[in-house]
Amino acid sequence: MVMSMNREMTIGQAAKSSAISAKMIRHYESIGLLPKAQRTESGYRLYDDNDVHTLRFIQRARSLGFPLETIRTLLALWRNRRRSSSHVKDLAERHIADLERKIAEMQSMVRSLKHLAHHCHGDDRPECPILDDLAG
């Protein structure tokens, strides 16, 4: 008996193997990040090792904060063995710049909130510079 190197598994097994919920697997399938699953005669989805590998790729890209449309592009580049790594690097560098901009914005928010919290007495008085600033 020859064992298949690309075993079939249910959505629950694929979810466990990829650390992605079944709900998210169905979502990724519905938006085309993951190819439509094969179905059993009774309608159950079947996934193989390649699908799980793709799900892990998506999960890692999501953990790095890439937006879904960029992940779609990264998946296409990953699948294309004739790709140029310069395109991948360009996507990564643009994402880095976006993350750095968001970090700077969040650091500014923290500074503003710290300033407001420092000037709030935090006692029984009704005056509150935090609320005044929000209402401003």
N, C-alpha and C positions, 0 to 999 in steps of 0.2 A: 504494500500500500504506500503510495506517494503522498506526502503531506504538502498541501498548498502553501507557498511562501506568502501569499496574499490572502489571508483568511477573511471571511465575512463575519461581521458582527452587528448586533442590534444597536440602536441609537443609545441605549443605556450603557452598553459596553464601550461604544465609541466615546461617549461622554466621560466615562471613567478613565479611559486610556489617554484622553486629550486634556483632561481637567477643564472641560467646557461643558456647561449644562446642556441637557437635551433641548431646552427651549432656545438657547443661543445657536445650537447646531441647526435647528429648523430655521431660525432667522437668517443665518449665514447662507443657508441653502436657498431661502426665498429671495434674497437680494443678489444671488449669483456669485458670492464669494466661494462657495462650495458647490460642486456640480450636484445636480439632482441625484438623490440616492436611488439605487436600484430598489425594487420592491419585491416582496414575496407575493405569492398568489393571494395571501390574505391581507396584503396592503402594508405590511411592516417594512420600514426602511432597513436597508442593509448597507453597511459601510465596510470598506476594506482598509488595509494598512496605509495605502496612499492617501485616503481621505483623512485618516487620523494624523498623518504627517502634515497634511495641509492645515488641519485644525490647530495643530501645535504651532505652525508657522504664524497663523492668524493670532493665536493667543499671545505669542511672544511679541509680535508687532503691536498688539493692543497694549501689552504691558509697558512698551516703550512710548506709548501715547500717540502712535500714528493714527490719523483719522481713517475711517473705513475706505474712503475713495483712494487714499494713498496706499492703503493695504491692497486694494484691488490692483493698482499699478505694480506694486512690489511683487504680488503673486504672479502677474503676467511676466515680469522680468525674471523671476525665479524659475519659471517654467521654460523660458526662452534661453536655451544654451548658447545662442548667438548674441546675447545681450552685451551691451557695453557697460562695464562697471562704473563708468563716469556718470551714467544716468542714475544709477542707484546711489552713488555718492552725493550727487546733486540733491536728490530727494531727502537724503539723511541730513545734509547741511541746511536745507531749507527748514526741515523739522527742528533742528537744533536752534536755529534763529527764532522760530516761533516759540519754542519752549523758553528760551532766554528772555524774550519779550514778555511772556506770561509771568515768568518768575519776577522780573523787574516790576511789573504791575502789582503782583501780590505783595512784594516787599514794600512798595509804596502804600498799599492798603494797610499793612501791618503797622508801618510808621504812623500813619494817620490815626488809626484806632488806638495805638499806644498813647499818642499825644492826647486824644480825647479822653481816654480812660484815666490818664494821669490827672487831668483837670476836673474830673468828676469827683465830687466829694464822697459819693456812695453812702450817703447817710439818709436821714429822714427828711431832708430838705427836698422840695419839689424841683429846684433848679438842676438841670442836667445838661452839660455841654454836649453830650453825645446826642441826645434827642434834638437839641437846638441845631446842631450841625446837620442832622438828617432832615430836619424840617426846613433848613436854610435854603 
